Amino acid sequence: MENITNATHSEGKVAEAIEEQTAKLPSDIFLWAALGSMGVSLALKIMKRKHTALFVGQWAAPFLLLGVYNKIVKTQGHDQEGD
């Protein structure tokens, strides 16, 4: 697959700052956070805290999406500008 970039478009200052920080995090931290939220959700469900369990259980998807974003930043993001 060809990497197509447009040199006239660049990221904003906020996006660059976020990418710089998230690129420092290991990708598996987001996987563990998602699994942890599912485990905590299960424990809360067992403790009959249904609404709290649902709330915490819904954190898994955002953690996984952040992991995908982190991986994209590392492979396609600001790291590649120096090439």
N, C-alpha and C positions, 0 to 999 in steps of 0.2 A: 504494500500500500504506500502510495506516495504521500509525503508530508507536505501539505500546502499551507504556507503562511503568508500573510499579507504584512509587509514591513510598515505600512502606513497605519496599521491599527495596533495599539498596544494596550496592555492592562492598565487600569487605574491604580492610583497609589494604594488604596485600601486592598484591592485584590493582590497586588504585588506583596504587600506586607503579610497578608494571610498566607499566601503561597510560600513565602520565605520561612515562616514559622512552621507550617504544616509539613513542609518537605523535611524538616528535622526529625519528625516523629516516625518511628518504625510503623509500617503498615499493619502489622499484626496487633497493635494496641487497640485498633478499632474492632477487630474480630473478637478479642477478649472482652472488650467493653460490651459488645452485643451479647455474647454468651453469658456474661455476668448479669446483664439486665434480665435475660430470660430466666436465669437461675434465681435471682431475687424475686422475680415475678412469680415463679413457681412456689417459692417459700411463702410469699405473701398469700397466694391462693390457698395453700395448705392451712395457713393461719386464719382463714376465713376473712381476709381483707380484700374482697373482690375488686372494689374500685381502685384501690391503690395498686393491686396486682396488674390490672389492665393498664393503668397509667405507666407503670414502670416497664411493663412488657412492650409497650409501644416505642420505647427508646431504642430497641434493637435495630429497626429499619434505618433511623437516622444515623446511628453509629456505623452501620454498613455502608450507607451512602457517603459518609465522611471518609471512610476507608477507600472507597472508589475514587473520590475526589483527590485524596492524598496520593493514590497510585498514579492518577492522571498527571498531577502536578509534578511528580517525580520523573515521569517518562516524557511528558509533552509540555510541561509548564515552563516556568522561568528558568529552570536549569538548562534548557536547550538553547537559550538566546546566545550563548557564547560560541556556538558551533558555526 
